[in-house]
């Protein structure tokens, strides 16, 4: 549990010993009076003020205005009767702790006007107590002007800093979640391609083992090599999460399509100049997933990849002549295509899927990624 000192600092920002001094000081001004009646009134005013001060901290809504108004009236009375203007400091400090902007402006204005009027009236009427305390009265007036504003801004800054810290924690958690999902997609894409190639090689070896044992042995050797490559890629991905170059990925794509007995055609220059490294990595991973789907699901005989550069973006198309996606099937139901779309959206790209309806019409996958910001040439059209 919090002790009294910690609770006081949390709620008011001041040590309880400072408050003890503030509580005792007004009695000094009161007991300077020789009239018991005046002393009794002063003690009553001080007691009511501090009760209202506590209530104003714990109250909400219109009660805050009510208790503060009572304190303003007592502060004015103490200033005029006893020359004690320092209750205005209590009020200035409290008003600065208000969170509601309208309440702060309203009470700050009321308190500032009442303090100015009271001090001016004391000097006009030649109040000796105020005149003898002129430097301290002047400092109190400055505090009434500046303390609420500085306290309000400091508390607002602390609240915003707290919200910023909470937002940063939330962002950190979201980044971790996104990284986990990205790693899961990378593992899915990388292992999916290699395992598909291994499956095709094993099927081919099983067919050749009786007719051509030497060729079957070569295929099994390729299976072993592919498994080693897959293991190495997974290790590199987990330890370094390095990017994938488009040229390297196209070479691997050509291999897997050749193993699947699918004719491969490439149109366009795989050496990208205006595309960022992260966008190139995204395109490479998406191409890997698209070709894996062609091998596993399309029953295609031909696959063509086109790299079409424009002034503002790179368009990559993957076209096969397979069975296509049946009508009514959600294209993004599986993890593969959904992962492609999420990757492309991460780099402000887009994914479009056009499927034929019948054997030989195949599927067209169109991916777009914007270039790194490049100024268009003067006079160049859209």
Steps between C-alpha positions, in 0.01 A plus 500: 500500500608857440607701806381853566802661332467298179124558487548875547764522225289295259185711550650845554863481395616645834643351818257481796750708703451789257125474551547509879675838462217626280242383755670674793580831326144644485460462878791742545303772324182422689648506851651841433148632544397603852131425458389148603206534263733570207725209599201263515386611155852448366528148646162413353599631158827304504326179604231537235761584235705187559190281516386642165854464364502127575146457366590679177776244435269199550183641341385486140266699276330813626619440859849597392370844398305533825785414739743716302261796508477469879882501517519809278257683732699397809826606334355843425370534860835396649682750280274793588457426872837357602726591206566129434517471121670163487186289473515610138807273464297199618236579242753559224659163571165320506371661180816390320413137581163514325487268196193649334601792278172689541510467879862613506438811288185594693645466849835647399326812365280537811795453735727739312237778483403461867865509611577809292192682627573407863864612490415827324222567751741434789750752366230757423363475855855518643486155659816504715539123504514488122727801473753351742500177298530672163787283357326179609163618370661576166662154489165342590333689217762370255443147631124537454562592136765240416459206739164369371616515137834333564342232721223433249749470213732277706215266595377494142852418381523219757166357386605520135833339586315221676275451197807507276670235714188284485480550123867409461446184701201415283698569183782282630256215556349548154847504342582175676172349381560619143854361510371163618246495218766604249735225615214250481425609142868482407529150639181398323615638166858372523422152629192471276706546186779267605269228630300518178822454303602208722161338451523534124854360498399202712201427276725515198763278664237241597393480134858472373636260760412189298546641148802727550671445836782738414259787432301412812820516703573843354152622593543374856833680513316818397247434778780483756655818363163681502441396861840639597426824318163526677661445837765762425237752387297447815808554714590816314143624525479447873845637583530786253157539331690612194327626187454298184622633164263466207767353270581225748135422553431475127784250469344283772158539338639376171637195678177404672294552182745287305475227761120517476521471120347845451638717221630832632518834321631828636435842348669812634823593674535349851763759594292757682631855539223715645346238729597507868667199660198425718266520199730270302502255789119511515473440125743207524306335782168556324638351176618199697151447643330557164721245322456251784123527449546448125696180562269365769154592373488622140581184297655745254742428216629853456578786740600849394635776725497858372684793657336817372657826622302823478581856602380461858479128576610149412237255378574128531269249333494124544289323236437126469283290271362268766153425631459838669315574824140368507226767497371604841818402684653767723844571353642608835369212706839330530807626683708533182297754302395684813865527601587635154236768527614601851862520388414721203278727708792547740698670220193684364461245223197308376403152389249409229393147405319421174394140450360331188207265515609172354795292392774698327387847603721498806556775755659842476658650811587867471716667765582870517757677717582870483851620428714698735396864459651621173442842345334460159687631203395840374231473235443130565136401480305259710 
